[in-house]
Amino acid sequence: MKALLTALTSDGKQVVLTRQLSLTSLREWRKNESFHCPQCKEPVLLKVGDIIIPHFAHLKQTTCRDSFSEGESPTHLLGKIQLYELFSHLQLPTEIEPYLPDIRQRPDLLVTWQKDKIPIEFQCSTIPIAHILERNAGYHSVNMNPIWIVLTPPTVQDSLAFVLTHRFTQFQQHFIRHIHSSAKETLSVFLTYNPSKQQFHYLSHFIHLRGTAFAMCHSVMRIKHQTIPFAIPATPSTKDIEELTRQYQSARRKYLRSVIGYNQRGIHHRFLRACYEMRVQPVQLPGWIGVPTIGQEAFTESDCEWQLLLIAAIRQTRTTAFQLNRSFLHSFIKTFEGDSSRQLEACQNYVDFLREQRIDIYRLDKLMGRDFVLEILSGRFLAMHARN
């Protein structure tokens, strides 16, 4: 059965079921009023319960074309209503569940800001990414840029930490927004909303650890404090950057300790082979191998792994970081899975770091104790938020 938050009355007036309408008034209203689907014009029933939020539903199994979403959860319906009330409170013309005939799509909300119409999609369930791409293509074909807001993951909902670690699913990664700044690096933001607490949760300033795990800043905003355009996370505090550094270094140490076990189990690992050839124990790597330079998230591997392998490849050519060209880096990244263009930039940024620090890659015993991580993260985030 299709759940609707909007319907037409008998005189053709459109109504929206906001939370300002009490359950008692809605129950009285439905005794004397009939309602119809705004799309197919078939009769719909106003359902008012004590648990499920009020909504309209078709009286029978409908063949309503270009229909509303099937099986919307109470969480989705509640979030959609709250977001509708937010934009209405901000005095922005807002339509709920409007039908767009040119592309045969129905966003959760359609907000008019300045002269632009912006589709808002509140995504609570995991659906095929192909469906997301298809919907985005439809919006773009009519010059609309949608904003997707994802339901806050349970592990994030319950966290009070300003810095946390989160494993992003492939589905979640698709909704990370990249906001351009005057810096070399863009600000990445994962915007989520929790209807039960009426809170936006922002995850930002991601530092890749390994695989799908990231350390990041976490901030919470009550819906009543939200602005249009949506608020942007502030520059991390010194304390936040120190905590990001601590979590990154902890993950680095954990990886270096765990990788030793591969050799003990007889597993052939190219990182360990490179360590052997360079005559260095994994736990004794200098501080300049395994650092969060810009673009490091292009690799699923730990920074220790791909950066050590890059150092080993350079040493095999008997050259230095000052003598490299991009063709060498092109050859190096062929052995890794992922976006080669992003990996190329990540390698170039790491090589630039080696050059700037004037590091001798043939002396692994140099600069052992220096903490490059805190320096790098401080520089990255300050540059990211710098004004033009």
TORKOL-4160 file (C-alpha; in steps of 0.2 Angstrom, whole numbers, padded with zeros to 4 digits, m for minus):
388
<pt num="1" X="0000" Y="0000" Z="0000"/>
<pt num="2" X="0006" Y="0017" Z="m0005"/>
<pt num="3" X="0009" Y="0030" Z="0009"/>
<pt num="4" X="0006" Y="0048" Z="0005"/>
<pt num="5" X="0008" Y="0064" Z="0015"/>
<pt num="6" X="m0002" Y="0075" Z="0003"/>
<pt num="7" X="m0019" Y="0073" Z="m0004"/>
<pt num="8" X="m0033" Y="0084" Z="m0012"/>
<pt num="9" X="m0049" Y="0088" Z="m0003"/>
<pt num="10" X="m0066" Y="0086" Z="m0011"/>
<pt num="11" X="m0065" Y="0105" Z="m0017"/>
<pt num="12" X="m0048" Y="0102" Z="m0025"/>
<pt num="13" X="m0038" Y="0110" Z="m0011"/>
<pt num="14" X="m0021" Y="0102" Z="m0008"/>
<pt num="15" X="m0017" Y="0097" Z="0010"/>
<pt num="16" X="m0001" Y="0092" Z="0019"/>
<pt num="17" X="m0001" Y="0081" Z="0035"/>
<pt num="18" X="0011" Y="0092" Z="0046"/>
<pt num="19" X="0014" Y="0089" Z="0064"/>
<pt num="20" X="0004" Y="0104" Z="0068"/>
<pt num="21" X="m0012" Y="0095" Z="0065"/>
<pt num="22" X="m0017" Y="0085" Z="0080"/>
<pt num="23" X="m0023" Y="0067" Z="0080"/>
<pt num="24" X="m0040" Y="0072" Z="0087"/>
<pt num="25" X="m0043" Y="0085" Z="0073"/>
<pt num="26" X="m0038" Y="0073" Z="0060"/>
<pt num="27" X="m0050" Y="0060" Z="0066"/>
<pt num="28" X="m0064" Y="0073" Z="0066"/>
<pt num="29" X="m0059" Y="0079" Z="0049"/>
<pt num="30" X="m0060" Y="0063" Z="0040"/>
<pt num="31" X="m0078" Y="0060" Z="0046"/>
<pt num="32" X="m0084" Y="0075" Z="0035"/>
<pt num="33" X="m0071" Y="0076" Z="0021"/>
<pt num="34" X="m0066" Y="0065" Z="0007"/>
<pt num="35" X="m0048" Y="0064" Z="0000"/>
<pt num="36" X="m0041" Y="0060" Z="m0017"/>
<pt num="37" X="m0024" Y="0055" Z="m0024"/>
<pt num="38" X="m0016" Y="0071" Z="m0032"/>
<pt num="39" X="m0009" Y="0060" Z="m0046"/>
<pt num="40" X="m0022" Y="0047" Z="m0051"/>
<pt num="41" X="m0037" Y="0056" Z="m0042"/>
<pt num="42" X="m0043" Y="0040" Z="m0035"/>
<pt num="43" X="m0050" Y="0040" Z="m0017"/>
<pt num="44" X="m0038" Y="0039" Z="m0003"/>
<pt num="45" X="m0040" Y="0035" Z="0016"/>
<pt num="46" X="m0034" Y="0047" Z="0029"/>
<pt num="47" X="m0026" Y="0034" Z="0042"/>
<pt num="48" X="m0023" Y="0041" Z="0059"/>
<pt num="49" X="m0016" Y="0029" Z="0072"/>
<pt num="50" X="m0007" Y="0031" Z="0089"/>
<pt num="51" X="0009" Y="0023" Z="0083"/>
<pt num="52" X="0011" Y="0026" Z="0065"/>
<pt num="53" X="0011" Y="0044" Z="0059"/>
<pt num="54" X="m0004" Y="0050" Z="0050"/>
<pt num="55" X="m0004" Y="0047" Z="0031"/>
<pt num="56" X="m0015" Y="0044" Z="0016"/>
<pt num="57" X="m0017" Y="0027" Z="0008"/>
<pt num="58" X="m0026" Y="0021" Z="m0008"/>
<pt num="59" X="m0042" Y="0012" Z="m0003"/>
<pt num="60" X="m0037" Y="m0003" Z="m0014"/>
<pt num="61" X="m0022" Y="m0009" Z="m0023"/>
<pt num="62" X="m0020" Y="0005" Z="m0036"/>
<pt num="63" X="m0013" Y="0005" Z="m0053"/>
<pt num="64" X="m0008" Y="0023" Z="m0050"/>
<pt num="65" X="0005" Y="0027" Z="m0063"/>
<pt num="66" X="0021" Y="0035" Z="m0058"/>
<pt num="67" X="0017" Y="0030" Z="m0041"/>
<pt num="68" X="0023" Y="0036" Z="m0024"/>
<pt num="69" X="0036" Y="0025" Z="m0015"/>
<pt num="70" X="0031" Y="0008" Z="m0010"/>
<pt num="71" X="0032" Y="0003" Z="0009"/>
<pt num="72" X="0039" Y="0019" Z="0016"/>
<pt num="73" X="0044" Y="0017" Z="0034"/>
<pt num="74" X="0038" Y="0027" Z="0048"/>
<pt num="75" X="0055" Y="0034" Z="0050"/>
<pt num="76" X="0055" Y="0040" Z="0032"/>
<pt num="77" X="0038" Y="0048" Z="0033"/>
<pt num="78" X="0043" Y="0057" Z="0049"/>
<pt num="79" X="0059" Y="0063" Z="0042"/>
<pt num="80" X="0051" Y="0069" Z="0026"/>
<pt num="81" X="0038" Y="0079" Z="0036"/>
<pt num="82" X="0051" Y="0087" Z="0047"/>
<pt num="83" X="0061" Y="0092" Z="0032"/>
<pt num="84" X="0046" Y="0100" Z="0024"/>
<pt num="85" X="0042" Y="0110" Z="0040"/>
<pt num="86" X="0061" Y="0115" Z="0041"/>
<pt num="87" X="0060" Y="0123" Z="0023"/>
<pt num="88" X="0043" Y="0130" Z="0026"/>
<pt num="89" X="0049" Y="0138" Z="0042"/>
<pt num="90" X="0063" Y="0146" Z="0032"/>
<pt num="91" X="0050" Y="0153" Z="0021"/>
<pt num="92" X="0056" Y="0144" Z="0005"/>
<pt num="93" X="0042" Y="0138" Z="m0007"/>
<pt num="94" X="0042" Y="0119" Z="m0004"/>
<pt num="95" X="0032" Y="0105" Z="m0012"/>
<pt num="96" X="0030" Y="0088" Z="m0004"/>
<pt num="97" X="0030" Y="0073" Z="m0015"/>
<pt num="98" X="0028" Y="0083" Z="m0031"/>
<pt num="99" X="0027" Y="0074" Z="m0048"/>
<pt num="100" X="0039" Y="0079" Z="m0061"/>
<pt num="101" X="0031" Y="0074" Z="m0078"/>
<pt num="102" X="0045" Y="0078" Z="m0089"/>
<pt num="103" X="0056" Y="0065" Z="m0080"/>
<pt num="104" X="0042" Y="0054" Z="m0072"/>
<pt num="105" X="0050" Y="0056" Z="m0055"/>
<pt num="106" X="0044" Y="0061" Z="m0038"/>
<pt num="107" X="0057" Y="0068" Z="m0026"/>
<pt num="108" X="0053" Y="0068" Z="m0007"/>
<pt num="109" X="0053" Y="0087" Z="m0008"/>
<pt num="110" X="0055" Y="0101" Z="m0021"/>
<pt num="111" X="0062" Y="0117" Z="m0013"/>
<pt num="112" X="0063" Y="0133" Z="m0022"/>
<pt num="113" X="0079" Y="0143" Z="m0017"/>
<pt num="114" X="0082" Y="0160" Z="m0026"/>
<pt num="115" X="0078" Y="0154" Z="m0044"/>
<pt num="116" X="0083" Y="0136" Z="m0043"/>
<pt num="117" X="0072" Y="0121" Z="m0039"/>
<pt num="118" X="0081" Y="0109" Z="m0029"/>
<pt num="119" X="0075" Y="0091" Z="m0026"/>
<pt num="120" X="0078" Y="0084" Z="m0009"/>
<pt num="121" X="0079" Y="0065" Z="m0006"/>
<pt num="122" X="0079" Y="0058" Z="0011"/>
<pt num="123" X="0086" Y="0040" Z="0009"/>
<pt num="124" X="0083" Y="0028" Z="0023"/>
<pt num="125" X="0085" Y="0011" Z="0015"/>
<pt num="126" X="0099" Y="0004" Z="0005"/>
<pt num="127" X="0095" Y="0003" Z="m0014"/>
<pt num="128" X="0105" Y="m0001" Z="m0029"/>
<pt num="129" X="0117" Y="0013" Z="m0034"/>
<pt num="130" X="0111" Y="0011" Z="m0052"/>
<pt num="131" X="0094" Y="0018" Z="m0046"/>
<pt num="132" X="0103" Y="0033" Z="m0038"/>
<pt num="133" X="0112" Y="0036" Z="m0053"/>
<pt num="134" X="0097" Y="0035" Z="m0064"/>
<pt num="135" X="0087" Y="0047" Z="m0053"/>
<pt num="136" X="0101" Y="0059" Z="m0053"/>
<pt num="137" X="0102" Y="0058" Z="m0072"/>
<pt num="138" X="0084" Y="0062" Z="m0073"/>
<pt num="139" X="0086" Y="0078" Z="m0062"/>
<pt num="140" X="0101" Y="0084" Z="m0071"/>
<pt num="141" X="0092" Y="0082" Z="m0088"/>
<pt num="142" X="0080" Y="0096" Z="m0082"/>
<pt num="143" X="0094" Y="0106" Z="m0074"/>
<pt num="144" X="0091" Y="0101" Z="m0056"/>
<pt num="145" X="0104" Y="0097" Z="m0044"/>
<pt num="146" X="0097" Y="0085" Z="m0030"/>
<pt num="147" X="0103" Y="0085" Z="m0012"/>
<pt num="148" X="0103" Y="0067" Z="m0004"/>
<pt num="149" X="0101" Y="0066" Z="0015"/>
<pt num="150" X="0104" Y="0049" Z="0022"/>
<pt num="151" X="0097" Y="0042" Z="0038"/>
<pt num="152" X="0110" Y="0043" Z="0051"/>
<pt num="153" X="0119" Y="0026" Z="0054"/>
<pt num="154" X="0115" Y="0019" Z="0071"/>
<pt num="155" X="0133" Y="0019" Z="0077"/>
<pt num="156" X="0134" Y="0038" Z="0073"/>
<pt num="157" X="0117" Y="0041" Z="0081"/>
<pt num="158" X="0123" Y="0035" Z="0098"/>
<pt num="159" X="0140" Y="0043" Z="0097"/>
<pt num="160" X="0144" Y="0059" Z="0107"/>
<pt num="161" X="0162" Y="0060" Z="0101"/>
<pt num="162" X="0168" Y="0074" Z="0091"/>
<pt num="163" X="0180" Y="0063" Z="0082"/>
<pt num="164" X="0176" Y="0045" Z="0078"/>
<pt num="165" X="0180" Y="0030" Z="0066"/>
<pt num="166" X="0167" Y="0024" Z="0054"/>
<pt num="167" X="0167" Y="0010" Z="0040"/>
<pt num="168" X="0158" Y="0017" Z="0025"/>
<pt num="169" X="0148" Y="0005" Z="0015"/>
<pt num="170" X="0149" Y="0007" Z="m0004"/>
<pt num="171" X="0132" Y="0014" Z="m0004"/>
<pt num="172" X="0136" Y="0027" Z="0010"/>
<pt num="173" X="0152" Y="0032" Z="0000"/>
<pt num="174" X="0141" Y="0037" Z="m0014"/>
<pt num="175" X="0133" Y="0051" Z="m0004"/>
<pt num="176" X="0148" Y="0060" Z="0002"/>
<pt num="177" X="0148" Y="0077" Z="m0005"/>
<pt num="178" X="0164" Y="0086" Z="m0011"/>
<pt num="179" X="0164" Y="0105" Z="m0008"/>
<pt num="180" X="0177" Y="0115" Z="m0017"/>
<pt num="181" X="0187" Y="0127" Z="m0008"/>
<pt num="182" X="0202" Y="0138" Z="m0012"/>
<pt num="183" X="0214" Y="0124" Z="m0007"/>
<pt num="184" X="0221" Y="0110" Z="m0017"/>
<pt num="185" X="0209" Y="0098" Z="m0007"/>
<pt num="186" X="0190" Y="0098" Z="m0007"/>
<pt num="187" X="0180" Y="0097" Z="0009"/>
<pt num="188" X="0171" Y="0080" Z="0010"/>
<pt num="189" X="0155" Y="0080" Z="0019"/>
<pt num="190" X="0143" Y="0065" Z="0023"/>
<pt num="191" X="0126" Y="0074" Z="0028"/>
<pt num="192" X="0114" Y="0063" Z="0038"/>
<pt num="193" X="0098" Y="0066" Z="0047"/>
<pt num="194" X="0090" Y="0057" Z="0062"/>
<pt num="195" X="0071" Y="0060" Z="0063"/>
<pt num="196" X="0069" Y="0052" Z="0081"/>
<pt num="197" X="0080" Y="0066" Z="0088"/>
<pt num="198" X="0077" Y="0079" Z="0075"/>
<pt num="199" X="0096" Y="0081" Z="0073"/>
<pt num="200" X="0108" Y="0082" Z="0058"/>
<pt num="201" X="0124" Y="0073" Z="0060"/>
<pt num="202" X="0139" Y="0079" Z="0049"/>
<pt num="203" X="0154" Y="0068" Z="0046"/>
<pt num="204" X="0168" Y="0077" Z="0038"/>
<pt num="205" X="0187" Y="0080" Z="0037"/>
<pt num="206" X="0190" Y="0061" Z="0032"/>
<pt num="207" X="0206" Y="0053" Z="0035"/>
<pt num="208" X="0208" Y="0036" Z="0027"/>
<pt num="209" X="0214" Y="0022" Z="0038"/>
<pt num="210" X="0213" Y="0006" Z="0028"/>
<pt num="211" X="0200" Y="m0002" Z="0018"/>
<pt num="212" X="0183" Y="0006" Z="0021"/>
<pt num="213" X="0188" Y="0013" Z="0038"/>
<pt num="214" X="0190" Y="0032" Z="0041"/>
<pt num="215" X="0194" Y="0043" Z="0055"/>
<pt num="216" X="0183" Y="0059" Z="0054"/>
<pt num="217" X="0176" Y="0074" Z="0063"/>
<pt num="218" X="0158" Y="0072" Z="0069"/>
<pt num="219" X="0146" Y="0087" Z="0073"/>
<pt num="220" X="0128" Y="0088" Z="0077"/>
<pt num="221" X="0115" Y="0101" Z="0073"/>
<pt num="222" X="0097" Y="0102" Z="0079"/>
<pt num="223" X="0085" Y="0104" Z="0064"/>
<pt num="224" X="0079" Y="0121" Z="0071"/>
<pt num="225" X="0097" Y="0128" Z="0069"/>
<pt num="226" X="0099" Y="0122" Z="0051"/>
<pt num="227" X="0101" Y="0135" Z="0037"/>
<pt num="228" X="0099" Y="0137" Z="0019"/>
<pt num="229" X="0111" Y="0133" Z="0010"/>
<pt num="230" X="0115" Y="0119" Z="0022"/>
<pt num="231" X="0128" Y="0123" Z="0036"/>
<pt num="232" X="0146" Y="0118" Z="0032"/>
<pt num="233" X="0157" Y="0110" Z="0046"/>
<pt num="234" X="0169" Y="0122" Z="0054"/>
<pt num="235" X="0188" Y="0120" Z="0054"/>
<pt num="236" X="0193" Y="0106" Z="0066"/>
<pt num="237" X="0199" Y="0113" Z="0083"/>
<pt num="238" X="0217" Y="0109" Z="0088"/>
<pt num="239" X="0210" Y="0096" Z="0100"/>
<pt num="240" X="0200" Y="0088" Z="0086"/>
<pt num="241" X="0216" Y="0087" Z="0075"/>
<pt num="242" X="0226" Y="0080" Z="0089"/>
<pt num="243" X="0213" Y="0066" Z="0091"/>
<pt num="244" X="0212" Y="0063" Z="0072"/>
<pt num="245" X="0231" Y="0061" Z="0073"/>
<pt num="246" X="0230" Y="0049" Z="0088"/>
<pt num="247" X="0217" Y="0038" Z="0079"/>
<pt num="248" X="0228" Y="0038" Z="0063"/>
<pt num="249" X="0243" Y="0033" Z="0072"/>
<pt num="250" X="0234" Y="0020" Z="0082"/>
<pt num="251" X="0228" Y="0012" Z="0066"/>
<pt num="252" X="0245" Y="0013" Z="0058"/>
<pt num="253" X="0253" Y="0004" Z="0073"/>
<pt num="254" X="0239" Y="m0009" Z="0073"/>
<pt num="255" X="0242" Y="m0012" Z="0054"/>
<pt num="256" X="0261" Y="m0014" Z="0056"/>
<pt num="257" X="0259" Y="m0026" Z="0070"/>
<pt num="258" X="0246" Y="m0036" Z="0062"/>
<pt num="259" X="0255" Y="m0038" Z="0045"/>
<pt num="260" X="0270" Y="m0047" Z="0053"/>
<pt num="261" X="0258" Y="m0061" Z="0057"/>
<pt num="262" X="0255" Y="m0064" Z="0038"/>
<pt num="263" X="0274" Y="m0070" Z="0037"/>
<pt num="264" X="0272" Y="m0081" Z="0052"/>
<pt num="265" X="0257" Y="m0089" Z="0043"/>
<pt num="266" X="0267" Y="m0092" Z="0027"/>
<pt num="267" X="0257" Y="m0079" Z="0018"/>
<pt num="268" X="0266" Y="m0070" Z="0004"/>
<pt num="269" X="0264" Y="m0052" Z="0005"/>
<pt num="270" X="0273" Y="m0039" Z="m0006"/>
<pt num="271" X="0274" Y="m0026" Z="0008"/>
<pt num="272" X="0283" Y="m0039" Z="0019"/>
<pt num="273" X="0294" Y="m0043" Z="0004"/>
<pt num="274" X="0298" Y="m0025" Z="0002"/>
<pt num="275" X="0303" Y="m0023" Z="0020"/>
<pt num="276" X="0314" Y="m0038" Z="0019"/>
<pt num="277" X="0323" Y="m0031" Z="0003"/>
<pt num="278" X="0325" Y="m0014" Z="0012"/>
<pt num="279" X="0331" Y="m0022" Z="0028"/>
<pt num="280" X="0318" Y="m0014" Z="0039"/>
<pt num="281" X="0306" Y="m0022" Z="0051"/>
<pt num="282" X="0288" Y="m0015" Z="0048"/>
<pt num="283" X="0287" Y="m0008" Z="0066"/>
<pt num="284" X="0303" Y="0001" Z="0063"/>
<pt num="285" X="0297" Y="0011" Z="0048"/>
<pt num="286" X="0302" Y="0029" Z="0049"/>
<pt num="287" X="0288" Y="0042" Z="0052"/>
<pt num="288" X="0288" Y="0048" Z="0034"/>
<pt num="289" X="0281" Y="0032" Z="0028"/>
<pt num="290" X="0263" Y="0030" Z="0032"/>
<pt num="291" X="0257" Y="0048" Z="0032"/>
<pt num="292" X="0240" Y="0056" Z="0027"/>
<pt num="293" X="0245" Y="0066" Z="0012"/>
<pt num="294" X="0231" Y="0073" Z="0001"/>
<pt num="295" X="0222" Y="0060" Z="m0009"/>
<pt num="296" X="0227" Y="0045" Z="0001"/>
<pt num="297" X="0209" Y="0038" Z="0001"/>
<pt num="298" X="0212" Y="0034" Z="m0017"/>
<pt num="299" X="0220" Y="0018" Z="m0011"/>
<pt num="300" X="0211" Y="0005" Z="m0001"/>
<pt num="301" X="0228" Y="m0001" Z="0006"/>
<pt num="302" X="0235" Y="0007" Z="0022"/>
<pt num="303" X="0246" Y="0022" Z="0019"/>
<pt num="304" X="0261" Y="0012" Z="0026"/>
<pt num="305" X="0259" Y="m0001" Z="0012"/>
<pt num="306" X="0257" Y="0009" Z="m0004"/>
<pt num="307" X="0270" Y="0022" Z="0002"/>
<pt num="308" X="0283" Y="0009" Z="0006"/>
<pt num="309" X="0280" Y="0001" Z="m0010"/>
<pt num="310" X="0282" Y="0017" Z="m0019"/>
<pt num="311" X="0298" Y="0020" Z="m0010"/>
<pt num="312" X="0304" Y="0003" Z="m0014"/>
<pt num="313" X="0300" Y="0006" Z="m0033"/>
<pt num="314" X="0310" Y="0022" Z="m0033"/>
<pt num="315" X="0325" Y="0014" Z="m0025"/>
<pt num="316" X="0325" Y="0001" Z="m0038"/>
<pt num="317" X="0328" Y="0014" Z="m0051"/>
<pt num="318" X="0343" Y="0021" Z="m0041"/>
<pt num="319" X="0335" Y="0038" Z="m0042"/>
<pt num="320" X="0327" Y="0050" Z="m0029"/>
<pt num="321" X="0310" Y="0059" Z="m0027"/>
<pt num="322" X="0318" Y="0074" Z="m0035"/>
<pt num="323" X="0321" Y="0065" Z="m0052"/>
<pt num="324" X="0304" Y="0056" Z="m0054"/>
<pt num="325" X="0292" Y="0059" Z="m0068"/>
<pt num="326" X="0273" Y="0055" Z="m0070"/>
<pt num="327" X="0276" Y="0041" Z="m0082"/>
<pt num="328" X="0285" Y="0032" Z="m0068"/>
<pt num="329" X="0270" Y="0035" Z="m0056"/>
<pt num="330" X="0259" Y="0029" Z="m0070"/>
<pt num="331" X="0268" Y="0012" Z="m0071"/>
<pt num="332" X="0268" Y="0011" Z="m0052"/>
<pt num="333" X="0249" Y="0012" Z="m0049"/>
<pt num="334" X="0245" Y="m0001" Z="m0062"/>
<pt num="335" X="0248" Y="m0014" Z="m0048"/>
<pt num="336" X="0233" Y="m0007" Z="m0038"/>
<pt num="337" X="0215" Y="m0008" Z="m0040"/>
<pt num="338" X="0205" Y="0008" Z="m0040"/>
<pt num="339" X="0203" Y="0025" Z="m0048"/>
<pt num="340" X="0220" Y="0027" Z="m0057"/>
<pt num="341" X="0219" Y="0046" Z="m0060"/>
<pt num="342" X="0215" Y="0049" Z="m0041"/>
<pt num="343" X="0229" Y="0037" Z="m0036"/>
<pt num="344" X="0241" Y="0046" Z="m0048"/>
<pt num="345" X="0237" Y="0062" Z="m0039"/>
<pt num="346" X="0239" Y="0054" Z="m0022"/>
<pt num="347" X="0257" Y="0047" Z="m0027"/>
<pt num="348" X="0262" Y="0065" Z="m0034"/>
<pt num="349" X="0256" Y="0073" Z="m0017"/>
<pt num="350" X="0267" Y="0060" Z="m0007"/>
<pt num="351" X="0282" Y="0063" Z="m0018"/>
<pt num="352" X="0279" Y="0082" Z="m0016"/>
<pt num="353" X="0279" Y="0079" Z="0003"/>
<pt num="354" X="0296" Y="0070" Z="0002"/>
<pt num="355" X="0303" Y="0084" Z="m0009"/>
<pt num="356" X="0297" Y="0097" Z="0003"/>
<pt num="357" X="0304" Y="0088" Z="0018"/>
<pt num="358" X="0320" Y="0084" Z="0009"/>
<pt num="359" X="0319" Y="0066" Z="0014"/>
<pt num="360" X="0333" Y="0054" Z="0009"/>
<pt num="361" X="0324" Y="0039" Z="0004"/>
<pt num="362" X="0340" Y="0028" Z="0006"/>
<pt num="363" X="0342" Y="0032" Z="0024"/>
<pt num="364" X="0327" Y="0024" Z="0033"/>
<pt num="365" X="0336" Y="0028" Z="0050"/>
<pt num="366" X="0333" Y="0046" Z="0048"/>
<pt num="367" X="0319" Y="0057" Z="0055"/>
<pt num="368" X="0313" Y="0041" Z="0064"/>
<pt num="369" X="0304" Y="0050" Z="0079"/>
<pt num="370" X="0297" Y="0066" Z="0070"/>
<pt num="371" X="0278" Y="0067" Z="0070"/>
<pt num="372" X="0274" Y="0071" Z="0052"/>
<pt num="373" X="0255" Y="0066" Z="0055"/>
<pt num="374" X="0250" Y="0081" Z="0066"/>
<pt num="375" X="0260" Y="0093" Z="0054"/>
<pt num="376" X="0251" Y="0087" Z="0039"/>
<pt num="377" X="0234" Y="0086" Z="0046"/>
<pt num="378" X="0235" Y="0104" Z="0053"/>
<pt num="379" X="0241" Y="0110" Z="0036"/>
<pt num="380" X="0228" Y="0101" Z="0026"/>
<pt num="381" X="0213" Y="0108" Z="0036"/>
<pt num="382" X="0219" Y="0126" Z="0038"/>
<pt num="383" X="0222" Y="0127" Z="0019"/>
<pt num="384" X="0205" Y="0119" Z="0016"/>
<pt num="385" X="0196" Y="0132" Z="0026"/>
<pt num="386" X="0206" Y="0147" Z="0020"/>
<pt num="387" X="0197" Y="0161" Z="0011"/>
<pt num="388" X="0201" Y="0166" Z="m0006"/>
